[in-house]
Amino acid sequence: MEADRKRNAIFILTIFFSSVYLLWRLFFTIPWKEGVPQAFAGILLALAETATTLGMFELMISKMKSRESVLRLPELPEDCFPDVDVFIATHNESCDLLYKTVNACMYLEYPDRSKVHVYVCDDGNREEVRCMAEQLGAGYLGMADNRHAKSGNYNHALGATDSPLIATFDADMIPRRSFLMRTVPYFYIPGVRMGLVQTPQSFYNQDLFQFNLFAEKDIPNEQDFFSREINVMRNAANAAAYTGSNTLILRKAMEEIGGFPYDTVTEDFETSLRLQKAGYITYASEEVLAAGLSTTTVESMISQRIRWARGVIQSIRNTNAVFTSELPLAARLSYLNAYLYWWSFLSRMIFILAPILYALFDFRLVECGFGELLVFWIPSHLSYSVSVRYLSTNIRNLRWSQIIDTILAPYLIIPVFLESVGIRQETFRVTDKKNRRERTASLRYLLPHGILFLLTVAAVLRYARGKYGTALIYSSVILFWLGYNLMSLFYALFFMLGRDVRRQYDRIGAKEAIHVTFCGRKYTGMTEDVSEGGVAFRLQEAAELKRGDDFQILVSTGYYQAALDGTLVYQKEDEKGRLYAATVSPKSETDRRSWYQVIHDREHSLPKEMDPWMTIYDDVVRNIRMRRHGRES
């Protein structure tokens, strides 16, 4: 395809320009004459640039080869669909959260529904969870303790079941009814030794980057870049990762590798690695077939990322993934890049501190002239920026990558270092997925970004002072990096300041048929959005409803029908006519189950790509304006 050829040409140019730049940096720009401290700092900066760029090279090469690794879902005769065990792992999650996931699993479409066996795997052995599972028609596999954490829970379930395929879901991950029909056939592709199919991790609520930065209409979920891009690209090297949920696994393959591994806090990542070493394919598909809750507090998000960082390092060490002969070279390089990714947060900190040290303290890290810098750096930087766009199909750009890394960097450097030198995290901590109920601010995490922000401002003021004409031009590269870092730190401060939470439930855009009955008269219309506690809708004929009026609602989709009691909260006129908003409650348990499916058995309505017209200026102005007016979510 023409688009692929253009993309590949840009990647090749980027690899060429960046390689030339790195060779120049490593061999001609280290400030050896400035003394040991500055030479050492210069080497660190050059190594940080090298690691970051080589990681991009691996992704670009994978992207160029990704079309060759796409597998088409085959047609499978209905009588060939095997039995499937569906495992829903829970440790201490609430029954309200579990209910939606178990309920959705009971609605999974399959040619012979008796072949689908749903189990709630509860390592808390809770009576209320057992009762809830029985109420919904699911099996219950309880354990007296959570020894070996999630791995122990799943291995216990493996020993109590026997279906040839196993689907795994986290407690908050709600599958769409088509999940099995869109994954099971992959295991019947001739000549493919399929061990695992991983569908993207998707979320129906705003993640903290979307929410805290008022960007829920402009940027995709932060994890989309990994789930929908990087993990799919790594199919080319058979290095796609199991991410713990929304997954279908071959039981025979799990038995061959001895079940879920214990000696890691990311059992999912290591499971896929062990399957690959055993000769199985782990395939990441692009189709979103389930959605869950993203973390809702800064503390839980940072704790989650620390666990991922430590777990990936543990698993790569446990399996000798970078050096083993049981994996092809492309996969080993992919795992080297996966390891180095967690060091990229140290690199980000070096990139922030380097211009500060030079501009504020005259600490030289690079020895070169202005002309040399333009010749070697400009082509590399510009081509690199364009390549990031081609890598992420507008899911992520270089600016947002820098912002996210800047926000996370201060809290990951020490855990990554400790894990790398063998000081392990032994305890598995379940990620907190509670709904927001209060302001999301985490001022205690603000301190490092605040200090870096003030240092950067001071560096700009000192470095620009007294410079005019050509002196200012020669200073432009340092000022560019100081300004670039200042922008990322500005976002980090906004992020840590948080945002007030006014809504109890997350709204999901949905256009479904609605019938409203009020004072004996029936009206028809369409929903605009739905949530567990409310609905917004429009009617073909205006109803004389007032705030506080009670009425009945019947919502119908192609698969579900839910009867609800509604109470009007407000109505307003806009360019499309009159919009009504109401709180709702299902009339019966059957209606409750159907209503949850109406809400969640669909593609979520949050952005899948970035808004290309949203600039830095727009982002900053919006954040200031929204915070000044105290807007709700």
MOMO-V258667 format. One record per residue. RES is the residue in one small letter. NEAR is the number of other ideal C-beta (glycine too) atoms within 12 Angstrom. D_FIRST is the distance of its C-alpha to the first C-alpha in Angstrom with 1 decimal. Layout:
BEGIN
res=RES near=NEAR d_first=D_FIRST
res=RES near=NEAR d_first=D_FIRST
END
This chain:
BEGIN
res=m near=8 d_first=0.0
res=e near=8 d_first=3.8
res=a near=12 d_first=5.5
res=d near=17 d_first=5.3
res=r near=14 d_first=6.4
res=k near=16 d_first=8.8
res=r near=26 d_first=10.0
res=n near=24 d_first=10.7
res=a near=20 d_first=12.4
res=i near=28 d_first=14.5
res=f near=33 d_first=15.4
res=i near=22 d_first=16.6
res=l near=23 d_first=18.5
res=t near=36 d_first=20.0
res=i near=29 d_first=21.1
res=f near=22 d_first=22.7
res=f near=30 d_first=24.5
res=s near=36 d_first=25.6
res=s near=25 d_first=26.9
res=v near=24 d_first=28.9
res=y near=35 d_first=30.2
res=l near=31 d_first=31.3
res=l near=19 d_first=33.0
res=w near=27 d_first=34.8
res=r near=32 d_first=35.8
res=l near=23 d_first=37.1
res=f near=17 d_first=39.1
res=f near=22 d_first=40.2
res=t near=29 d_first=40.7
res=i near=28 d_first=42.8
res=p near=29 d_first=46.2
res=w near=18 d_first=48.4
res=k near=12 d_first=51.3
res=e near=22 d_first=51.5
res=g near=15 d_first=53.0
res=v near=13 d_first=51.9
res=p near=16 d_first=51.0
res=q near=25 d_first=48.7
res=a near=22 d_first=47.2
res=f near=19 d_first=46.6
res=a near=28 d_first=45.0
res=g near=33 d_first=42.8
res=i near=26 d_first=41.7
res=l near=27 d_first=40.9
res=l near=38 d_first=38.7
res=a near=33 d_first=36.8
res=l near=26 d_first=36.3
res=a near=34 d_first=35.1
res=e near=37 d_first=32.5
res=t near=28 d_first=31.5
res=a near=29 d_first=31.3
res=t near=36 d_first=29.2
res=t near=36 d_first=26.7
res=l near=27 d_first=26.5
res=g near=33 d_first=25.8
res=m near=40 d_first=22.8
res=f near=31 d_first=21.6
res=e near=36 d_first=21.8
res=l near=42 d_first=19.7
res=m near=37 d_first=17.0
res=i near=29 d_first=16.9
res=s near=35 d_first=16.9
res=k near=36 d_first=14.0
res=m near=29 d_first=11.9
res=k near=25 d_first=13.2
res=s near=33 d_first=13.3
res=r near=19 d_first=10.5
res=e near=17 d_first=12.8
res=s near=28 d_first=15.8
res=v near=19 d_first=15.1
res=l near=31 d_first=17.9
res=r near=15 d_first=18.2
res=l near=25 d_first=21.7
res=p near=19 d_first=23.6
res=e near=13 d_first=26.2
res=l near=22 d_first=29.6
res=p near=13 d_first=32.9
res=e near=16 d_first=35.2
res=d near=9 d_first=37.9
res=c near=17 d_first=35.7
res=f near=29 d_first=35.4
res=p near=30 d_first=37.7
res=d near=25 d_first=40.1
res=v near=39 d_first=38.7
res=d near=37 d_first=40.8
res=v near=46 d_first=39.7
res=f near=46 d_first=41.1
res=i near=51 d_first=41.7
res=a near=45 d_first=43.0
res=t near=45 d_first=45.6
res=h near=36 d_first=48.0
res=n near=25 d_first=49.7
res=e near=36 d_first=47.5
res=s near=23 d_first=49.4
res=c near=26 d_first=49.8
res=d near=24 d_first=48.4
res=l near=31 d_first=45.1
res=l near=43 d_first=45.0
res=y near=35 d_first=46.0
res=k near=43 d_first=42.7
res=t near=49 d_first=40.7
res=v near=44 d_first=43.1
res=n near=39 d_first=43.3
res=a near=45 d_first=39.5
res=c near=46 d_first=39.5
res=m near=35 d_first=42.3
res=y near=34 d_first=40.0
res=l near=40 d_first=37.1
res=e near=28 d_first=35.9
res=y near=31 d_first=36.4
res=p near=21 d_first=37.4
res=d near=19 d_first=40.8
res=r near=22 d_first=41.6
res=s near=13 d_first=44.5
res=k near=24 d_first=42.1
res=v near=34 d_first=41.0
res=h near=34 d_first=43.5
res=v near=42 d_first=43.4
res=y near=41 d_first=45.4
res=v near=46 d_first=46.3
res=c near=49 d_first=46.7
res=d near=39 d_first=49.3
res=d near=35 d_first=50.6
res=g near=29 d_first=53.1
res=n near=23 d_first=54.9
res=r near=25 d_first=55.5
res=e near=14 d_first=57.5
res=e near=23 d_first=55.8
res=v near=38 d_first=52.4
res=r near=26 d_first=53.8
res=c near=19 d_first=55.3
res=m near=31 d_first=52.1
res=a near=32 d_first=50.1
res=e near=19 d_first=52.8
res=q near=22 d_first=52.9
res=l near=31 d_first=49.2
res=g near=21 d_first=49.5
res=a near=35 d_first=47.7
res=g near=28 d_first=49.2
res=y near=33 d_first=50.5
res=l near=34 d_first=50.5
res=g near=28 d_first=52.6
res=m near=31 d_first=53.6
res=a near=14 d_first=56.7
res=d near=15 d_first=54.9
res=n near=27 d_first=51.5
res=r near=17 d_first=52.0
res=h near=25 d_first=48.7
res=a near=36 d_first=47.1
res=k near=44 d_first=44.0
res=s near=38 d_first=43.7
res=g near=27 d_first=47.3
res=n near=42 d_first=46.7
res=y near=45 d_first=43.7
res=n near=31 d_first=45.5
res=h near=29 d_first=48.5
res=a near=39 d_first=46.4
res=l near=30 d_first=44.9
res=g near=20 d_first=48.4
res=a near=21 d_first=49.5
res=t near=26 d_first=46.6
res=d near=18 d_first=45.1
res=s near=32 d_first=42.0
res=p near=26 d_first=39.1
res=l near=38 d_first=36.6
res=i near=46 d_first=37.3
res=a near=50 d_first=35.7
res=t near=48 d_first=36.6
res=f near=47 d_first=37.0
res=d near=38 d_first=38.6
res=a near=42 d_first=41.5
res=d near=43 d_first=39.7
res=m near=44 d_first=36.3
res=i near=44 d_first=36.3
res=p near=45 d_first=34.0
res=r near=36 d_first=32.6
res=r near=29 d_first=34.1
res=s near=25 d_first=30.9
res=f near=41 d_first=30.6
res=l near=44 d_first=31.8
res=m near=27 d_first=30.1
res=r near=29 d_first=26.7
res=t near=43 d_first=27.5
res=v near=41 d_first=30.0
res=p near=30 d_first=27.8
res=y near=36 d_first=25.7
res=f near=35 d_first=28.8
res=y near=24 d_first=28.8
res=i near=20 d_first=25.5
res=p near=13 d_first=26.7
res=g near=9 d_first=26.8
res=v near=25 d_first=26.0
res=r near=23 d_first=29.0
res=m near=36 d_first=28.3
res=g near=37 d_first=30.8
res=l near=48 d_first=29.6
res=v near=45 d_first=27.1
res=q near=44 d_first=27.0
res=t near=41 d_first=25.9
res=p near=42 d_first=25.6
res=q near=40 d_first=28.8
res=s near=39 d_first=29.1
res=f near=41 d_first=32.2
res=y near=42 d_first=33.8
res=n near=38 d_first=36.0
res=q near=37 d_first=35.2
res=d near=42 d_first=35.0
res=l near=44 d_first=37.3
res=f near=43 d_first=34.8
res=q near=36 d_first=34.1
res=f near=40 d_first=37.7
res=n near=43 d_first=39.7
res=l near=40 d_first=37.6
res=f near=37 d_first=37.6
res=a near=35 d_first=33.7
res=e near=35 d_first=33.3
res=k near=25 d_first=31.5
res=d near=28 d_first=29.3
res=i near=39 d_first=27.9
res=p near=39 d_first=26.7
res=n near=39 d_first=28.9
res=e near=40 d_first=29.0
res=q near=35 d_first=28.3
res=d near=37 d_first=25.0
res=f near=36 d_first=23.3
res=f near=35 d_first=24.5
res=s near=42 d_first=24.3
res=r near=32 d_first=20.9
res=e near=33 d_first=19.1
res=i near=39 d_first=21.0
res=n near=41 d_first=22.4
res=v near=39 d_first=19.2
res=m near=39 d_first=17.6
res=r near=39 d_first=20.7
res=n near=38 d_first=19.9
res=a near=32 d_first=18.2
res=a near=37 d_first=21.7
res=n near=39 d_first=23.6
res=a near=45 d_first=25.3
res=a near=46 d_first=24.7
res=a near=45 d_first=28.0
res=y near=46 d_first=30.4
res=t near=38 d_first=31.4
res=g near=43 d_first=34.6
res=s near=42 d_first=33.9
res=n near=44 d_first=31.6
res=t near=49 d_first=31.2
res=l near=46 d_first=31.9
res=i near=48 d_first=33.4
res=l near=37 d_first=34.7
res=r near=30 d_first=38.5
res=k near=23 d_first=38.8
res=a near=34 d_first=36.5
res=m near=38 d_first=38.6
res=e near=22 d_first=41.8
res=e near=19 d_first=40.5
res=i near=33 d_first=39.9
res=g near=19 d_first=43.3
res=g near=28 d_first=42.1
res=f near=43 d_first=41.1
res=p near=34 d_first=42.1
res=y near=26 d_first=45.0
res=d near=23 d_first=45.0
res=t near=37 d_first=42.4
res=v near=37 d_first=42.1
res=t near=43 d_first=38.4
res=e near=40 d_first=38.9
res=d near=40 d_first=35.5
res=f near=43 d_first=33.5
res=e near=39 d_first=35.8
res=t near=46 d_first=35.6
res=s near=50 d_first=31.8
res=l near=45 d_first=32.5
res=r near=41 d_first=35.3
res=l near=43 d_first=33.3
res=q near=40 d_first=30.6
res=k near=33 d_first=33.5
res=a near=27 d_first=34.8
res=g near=20 d_first=31.7
res=y near=32 d_first=30.2
res=i near=33 d_first=26.7
res=t near=47 d_first=26.7
res=y near=42 d_first=23.6
res=a near=42 d_first=22.7
res=s near=34 d_first=21.2
res=e near=30 d_first=19.7
res=e near=28 d_first=21.9
res=v near=35 d_first=25.1
res=l near=41 d_first=28.1
res=a near=48 d_first=31.0
res=a near=41 d_first=32.3
res=g near=43 d_first=35.3
res=l near=41 d_first=37.4
res=s near=41 d_first=36.3
res=t near=37 d_first=39.1
res=t near=35 d_first=41.4
res=t near=33 d_first=43.5
res=v near=36 d_first=42.8
res=e near=25 d_first=45.1
res=s near=27 d_first=43.3
res=m near=34 d_first=39.9
res=i near=32 d_first=41.1
res=s near=29 d_first=42.9
res=q near=36 d_first=39.7
res=r near=36 d_first=37.7
res=i near=33 d_first=40.5
res=r near=39 d_first=40.6
res=w near=40 d_first=36.8
res=a near=39 d_first=37.2
res=r near=37 d_first=40.3
res=g near=44 d_first=39.0
res=v near=44 d_first=35.7
res=i near=40 d_first=37.9
res=q near=36 d_first=40.4
res=s near=41 d_first=38.0
res=i near=39 d_first=36.2
res=r near=26 d_first=39.8
res=n near=28 d_first=41.0
res=t near=35 d_first=38.3
res=n near=20 d_first=38.0
res=a near=36 d_first=34.2
res=v near=27 d_first=33.5
res=f near=17 d_first=35.7
res=t near=22 d_first=35.9
res=s near=12 d_first=34.9
res=e near=23 d_first=34.1
res=l near=31 d_first=30.7
res=p near=19 d_first=27.9
res=l near=19 d_first=27.5
res=a near=26 d_first=24.2
res=a near=37 d_first=26.1
res=r near=28 d_first=29.2
res=l near=27 d_first=27.3
res=s near=40 d_first=25.8
res=y near=42 d_first=29.4
res=l near=30 d_first=30.7
res=n near=35 d_first=28.3
res=a near=40 d_first=29.6
res=y near=34 d_first=33.1
res=l near=33 d_first=32.5
res=y near=36 d_first=30.9
res=w near=40 d_first=34.4
res=w near=34 d_first=35.8
res=s near=35 d_first=33.4
res=f near=37 d_first=36.0
res=l near=32 d_first=38.5
res=s near=34 d_first=36.1
res=r near=39 d_first=35.8
res=m near=35 d_first=39.5
res=i near=33 d_first=39.8
res=f near=35 d_first=37.4
res=i near=38 d_first=39.7
res=l near=35 d_first=42.9
res=a near=37 d_first=42.0
res=p near=36 d_first=42.2
res=i near=35 d_first=45.2
res=l near=33 d_first=47.1
res=y near=30 d_first=46.5
res=a near=34 d_first=47.2
res=l near=25 d_first=50.1
res=f near=20 d_first=51.7
res=d near=16 d_first=50.8
res=f near=24 d_first=49.3
res=r near=26 d_first=46.9
res=l near=38 d_first=43.9
res=v near=37 d_first=42.0
res=e near=24 d_first=43.6
res=c near=26 d_first=41.8
res=g near=16 d_first=42.1
res=f near=20 d_first=40.3
res=g near=13 d_first=38.6
res=e near=19 d_first=37.3
res=l near=28 d_first=36.0
res=l near=20 d_first=34.0
res=v near=18 d_first=32.6
res=f near=29 d_first=31.5
res=w near=31 d_first=30.9
res=i near=22 d_first=29.2
res=p near=23 d_first=25.9
res=s near=31 d_first=25.7
res=h near=26 d_first=26.5
res=l near=20 d_first=24.2
res=s near=30 d_first=21.1
res=y near=36 d_first=22.2
res=s near=26 d_first=22.5
res=v near=26 d_first=19.0
res=s near=36 d_first=17.6
res=v near=35 d_first=19.7
res=r near=29 d_first=18.0
res=y near=35 d_first=14.5
res=l near=38 d_first=16.2
res=s near=36 d_first=17.9
res=t near=26 d_first=15.7
res=n near=25 d_first=18.9
res=i near=31 d_first=21.2
res=r near=36 d_first=22.9
res=n near=31 d_first=23.3
res=l near=28 d_first=25.4
res=r near=26 d_first=28.5
res=w near=36 d_first=28.7
res=s near=40 d_first=28.1
res=q near=33 d_first=31.1
res=i near=36 d_first=33.2
res=i near=38 d_first=32.8
res=d near=39 d_first=33.5
res=t near=40 d_first=36.5
res=i near=41 d_first=38.0
res=l near=40 d_first=37.9
res=a near=39 d_first=38.6
res=p near=33 d_first=42.5
res=y near=33 d_first=42.8
res=l near=38 d_first=40.5
res=i near=29 d_first=41.6
res=i near=23 d_first=45.0
res=p near=34 d_first=43.8
res=v near=36 d_first=41.0
res=f near=20 d_first=43.5
res=l near=19 d_first=46.1
res=e near=33 d_first=43.9
res=s near=24 d_first=42.5
res=v near=13 d_first=46.1
res=g near=12 d_first=47.1
res=i near=15 d_first=48.8
res=r near=22 d_first=47.2
res=q near=27 d_first=46.9
res=e near=17 d_first=48.4
res=t near=16 d_first=48.7
res=f near=35 d_first=45.9
res=r near=25 d_first=45.9
res=v near=29 d_first=44.5
res=t near=34 d_first=42.4
res=d near=27 d_first=44.4
res=k near=35 d_first=42.6
res=k near=25 d_first=45.4
res=n near=31 d_first=44.7
res=r near=33 d_first=45.6
res=r near=15 d_first=49.0
res=e near=17 d_first=49.9
res=r near=23 d_first=48.5
res=t near=38 d_first=45.7
res=a near=25 d_first=47.0
res=s near=30 d_first=47.6
res=l near=17 d_first=49.7
res=r near=17 d_first=50.7
res=y near=30 d_first=47.1
res=l near=26 d_first=47.2
res=l near=17 d_first=49.3
res=p near=29 d_first=46.9
res=h near=37 d_first=44.5
res=g near=22 d_first=47.6
res=i near=20 d_first=48.9
res=l near=33 d_first=45.7
res=f near=29 d_first=45.3
res=l near=21 d_first=48.9
res=l near=28 d_first=48.4
res=t near=38 d_first=45.3
res=v near=24 d_first=47.1
res=a near=21 d_first=50.0
res=a near=34 d_first=47.8
res=v near=30 d_first=46.3
res=l near=19 d_first=49.8
res=r near=24 d_first=51.4
res=y near=32 d_first=48.6
res=a near=22 d_first=48.3
res=r near=16 d_first=52.0
res=g near=11 d_first=53.6
res=k near=19 d_first=50.4
res=y near=11 d_first=49.9
res=g near=10 d_first=48.0
res=t near=10 d_first=46.4
res=a near=16 d_first=47.6
res=l near=18 d_first=45.5
res=i near=17 d_first=42.4
res=y near=19 d_first=43.0
res=s near=28 d_first=43.2
res=s near=24 d_first=40.1
res=v near=29 d_first=37.9
res=i near=36 d_first=40.4
res=l near=27 d_first=40.9
res=f near=24 d_first=37.1
res=w near=34 d_first=37.0
res=l near=36 d_first=40.2
res=g near=24 d_first=38.9
res=y near=30 d_first=35.6
res=n near=38 d_first=37.5
res=l near=34 d_first=40.0
res=m near=29 d_first=37.4
res=s near=37 d_first=36.3
res=l near=40 d_first=40.0
res=f near=33 d_first=40.7
res=y near=35 d_first=38.3
res=a near=41 d_first=39.9
res=l near=36 d_first=43.3
res=f near=36 d_first=42.1
res=f near=39 d_first=40.6
res=m near=37 d_first=43.9
res=l near=27 d_first=46.0
res=g near=30 d_first=44.5
res=r near=35 d_first=44.8
res=d near=22 d_first=47.4
res=v near=27 d_first=46.6
res=r near=17 d_first=48.1
res=r near=26 d_first=46.3
res=q near=18 d_first=47.2
res=y near=29 d_first=44.1
res=d near=37 d_first=40.4
res=r near=29 d_first=39.2
res=i near=32 d_first=36.1
res=g near=24 d_first=34.7
res=a near=31 d_first=35.2
res=k near=22 d_first=35.7
res=e near=35 d_first=38.1
res=a near=25 d_first=41.0
res=i near=39 d_first=44.4
res=h near=28 d_first=48.0
res=v near=39 d_first=50.7
res=t near=23 d_first=54.4
res=f near=27 d_first=56.9
res=c near=15 d_first=60.6
res=g near=10 d_first=60.2
res=r near=17 d_first=57.4
res=k near=19 d_first=53.8
res=y near=29 d_first=50.8
res=t near=22 d_first=47.1
res=g near=32 d_first=44.1
res=m near=28 d_first=40.9
res=t near=41 d_first=40.5
res=e near=29 d_first=38.7
res=d near=33 d_first=38.7
res=v near=41 d_first=40.5
res=s near=33 d_first=42.1
res=e near=33 d_first=44.6
res=g near=29 d_first=47.4
res=g near=32 d_first=46.4
res=v near=44 d_first=44.4
res=a near=36 d_first=43.6
res=f near=40 d_first=43.5
res=r near=31 d_first=44.0
res=l near=33 d_first=46.3
res=q near=17 d_first=46.2
res=e near=16 d_first=49.8
res=a near=18 d_first=51.3
res=a near=30 d_first=53.7
res=e near=17 d_first=56.7
res=l near=31 d_first=55.9
res=k near=17 d_first=57.5
res=r near=15 d_first=56.8
res=g near=14 d_first=58.3
res=d near=23 d_first=58.3
res=d near=22 d_first=57.6
res=f near=33 d_first=55.6
res=q near=28 d_first=53.7
res=i near=44 d_first=49.9
res=l near=33 d_first=48.0
res=v near=37 d_first=44.3
res=s near=25 d_first=42.3
res=t near=26 d_first=38.7
res=g near=12 d_first=37.3
res=y near=20 d_first=38.7
res=y near=31 d_first=41.4
res=q near=25 d_first=44.5
res=a near=38 d_first=46.5
res=a near=29 d_first=49.9
res=l near=39 d_first=50.7
res=d near=28 d_first=53.6
res=g near=39 d_first=52.6
res=t near=25 d_first=54.4
res=l near=31 d_first=53.3
res=v near=25 d_first=52.6
res=y near=19 d_first=51.6
res=q near=24 d_first=50.2
res=k near=17 d_first=48.8
res=e near=12 d_first=47.6
res=d near=13 d_first=44.2
res=e near=8 d_first=42.0
res=k near=14 d_first=41.1
res=g near=18 d_first=44.8
res=r near=25 d_first=46.8
res=l near=26 d_first=45.4
res=y near=40 d_first=47.6
res=a near=29 d_first=47.5
res=a near=39 d_first=49.6
res=t near=28 d_first=50.4
res=v near=38 d_first=50.2
res=s near=23 d_first=51.6
res=p near=30 d_first=50.9
res=k near=21 d_first=54.0
res=s near=15 d_first=53.9
res=e near=18 d_first=52.3
res=t near=18 d_first=50.1
res=d near=25 d_first=49.0
res=r near=28 d_first=48.3
res=r near=30 d_first=46.0
res=s near=30 d_first=44.2
res=w near=42 d_first=44.0
res=y near=39 d_first=42.3
res=q near=39 d_first=39.7
res=v near=42 d_first=39.2
res=i near=42 d_first=38.5
res=h near=43 d_first=36.4
res=d near=38 d_first=34.6
res=r near=33 d_first=31.7
res=e near=22 d_first=28.8
res=h near=37 d_first=30.4
res=s near=28 d_first=30.4
res=l near=33 d_first=29.9
res=p near=28 d_first=26.9
res=k near=28 d_first=23.5
res=e near=25 d_first=22.2
res=m near=32 d_first=24.1
res=d near=21 d_first=25.5
res=p near=15 d_first=23.8
res=w near=12 d_first=27.0
res=m near=25 d_first=29.4
res=t near=16 d_first=30.9
res=i near=23 d_first=33.3
res=y near=13 d_first=36.1
res=d near=20 d_first=35.3
res=d near=31 d_first=35.4
res=v near=23 d_first=38.6
res=v near=16 d_first=40.4
res=r near=25 d_first=39.4
res=n near=29 d_first=40.8
res=i near=19 d_first=44.0
res=r near=14 d_first=44.5
res=m near=26 d_first=43.9
res=r near=24 d_first=46.2
res=r near=11 d_first=48.8
res=h near=12 d_first=49.0
res=g near=14 d_first=48.6
res=r near=19 d_first=45.9
res=e near=18 d_first=45.4
res=s near=32 d_first=42.2
END
